[in-house]
Amino acid sequence: MEYYRRKILLFTLFALLIFLQYQLWFGSHGVRAMMSLKKQLTTQTAENEKLKQRNQALLLEIEHLRDNKDAVESRARNELGLIKKGETFYRIVK
């Protein structure tokens, strides 16, 4: 009788070990999920860094345009094709 109890206990412990290992490696909060989240975190951190640099460049450009009226005029002429009153616009097509 004692022999069967030990066998049942051993089988139960082994089954529990297998179940816990499965949860550890393949469960929703397991190692695979953690590795996937780490990869997503790395990707998102890199994207955030690019956006921070872009925002910084835009802030510098805004400051430059606020401080320098000639820069505003130059930008309006180059990007929007604006001309001053009394100027004549010539378009040269090559």
Backbone torsions as a table, in degrees:
resi	resn	phi	psi	omega
1	MET	NA	-43.1	179.3
2	GLU	-62.2	-35.8	179.6
3	TYR	-62.4	-43.1	-179.3
4	TYR	-69.7	-36.2	177.1
5	ARG	-63.1	-42.7	178.7
6	ARG	-63.9	-41.2	179.5
7	LYS	-64.0	-43.4	179.4
8	ILE	-65.0	-43.9	178.3
9	LEU	-62.0	-45.4	179.9
10	LEU	-62.6	-43.8	178.0
11	PHE	-63.6	-41.7	179.5
12	THR	-63.9	-44.4	178.8
13	LEU	-64.4	-40.4	178.6
14	PHE	-64.8	-43.2	178.2
15	ALA	-63.1	-40.2	177.6
16	LEU	-63.7	-42.3	177.9
17	LEU	-61.0	-45.4	179.0
18	ILE	-62.0	-45.4	179.7
19	PHE	-60.2	-45.0	-178.7
20	LEU	-67.5	-38.2	177.3
21	GLN	-64.5	-40.6	178.2
22	TYR	-61.7	-45.0	178.7
23	GLN	-62.4	-38.9	-178.9
24	LEU	-64.3	-44.9	-174.2
25	TRP	-89.9	-37.5	-171.4
26	PHE	-117.7	-3.3	-178.3
27	GLY	-70.7	171.7	-176.8
28	SER	-67.3	-22.3	177.5
29	HIS	-116.8	28.3	-175.1
30	GLY	-90.6	-167.2	-175.6
31	VAL	-64.5	-42.0	179.5
32	ARG	-61.0	-44.2	179.3
33	ALA	-63.3	-39.9	179.6
34	MET	-64.3	-42.1	179.9
35	MET	-66.0	-38.3	177.2
36	SER	-63.8	-43.0	178.5
37	LEU	-65.1	-36.8	177.4
38	LYS	-64.1	-39.9	178.5
39	LYS	-64.8	-43.2	177.3
40	GLN	-62.8	-39.1	179.3
41	LEU	-63.5	-43.0	179.2
42	THR	-62.2	-45.4	179.6
43	THR	-62.7	-45.6	-178.0
44	GLN	-67.6	-36.6	178.2
45	THR	-63.4	-42.1	178.1
46	ALA	-64.5	-42.7	178.7
47	GLU	-63.1	-41.8	178.6
48	ASN	-62.3	-39.7	179.6
49	GLU	-64.5	-42.0	177.1
50	LYS	-61.0	-43.4	-179.2
51	LEU	-67.4	-35.8	176.5
52	LYS	-62.8	-42.8	179.2
53	GLN	-65.1	-41.0	178.4
54	ARG	-63.8	-43.5	178.2
55	ASN	-61.6	-40.6	179.5
56	GLN	-63.5	-42.5	178.5
57	ALA	-63.8	-40.5	178.8
58	LEU	-66.2	-38.7	177.4
59	LEU	-63.6	-40.6	177.3
60	LEU	-64.5	-39.8	178.3
61	GLU	-65.1	-40.1	177.5
62	ILE	-61.9	-45.6	178.6
63	GLU	-61.1	-41.7	179.5
64	HIS	-62.3	-42.6	179.9
65	LEU	-69.6	-32.6	177.4
66	ARG	-68.9	-39.1	-174.5
67	ASP	-84.8	-22.8	-171.1
68	ASN	-124.8	103.7	-179.2
69	LYS	-67.9	-30.0	177.6
70	ASP	-64.7	-32.9	178.4
71	ALA	-67.1	-36.4	178.1
72	VAL	-65.5	-45.3	-179.9
73	GLU	-63.7	-44.2	179.7
74	SER	-60.9	-42.5	180.0
75	ARG	-66.3	-41.6	178.9
76	ALA	-62.6	-40.4	179.1
77	ARG	-67.5	-46.0	-174.3
78	ASN	-75.3	-43.7	-172.7
79	GLU	-91.6	-31.7	-175.4
80	LEU	-109.1	-9.2	178.6
81	GLY	71.2	27.3	-178.8
82	LEU	-80.3	149.8	177.2
83	ILE	-130.0	157.9	179.2
84	LYS	-80.5	161.3	177.6
85	LYS	-65.6	131.3	179.4
86	GLY	92.1	-9.1	177.4
87	GLU	-84.9	154.5	176.0
88	THR	-110.1	133.1	-177.2
89	PHE	-100.0	126.4	176.6
90	TYR	-118.6	134.0	176.4
91	ARG	-114.0	123.1	-179.5
92	ILE	-104.6	120.0	-179.2
93	VAL	-104.7	127.4	-179.9
94	LYS	-104.9	NA	NA
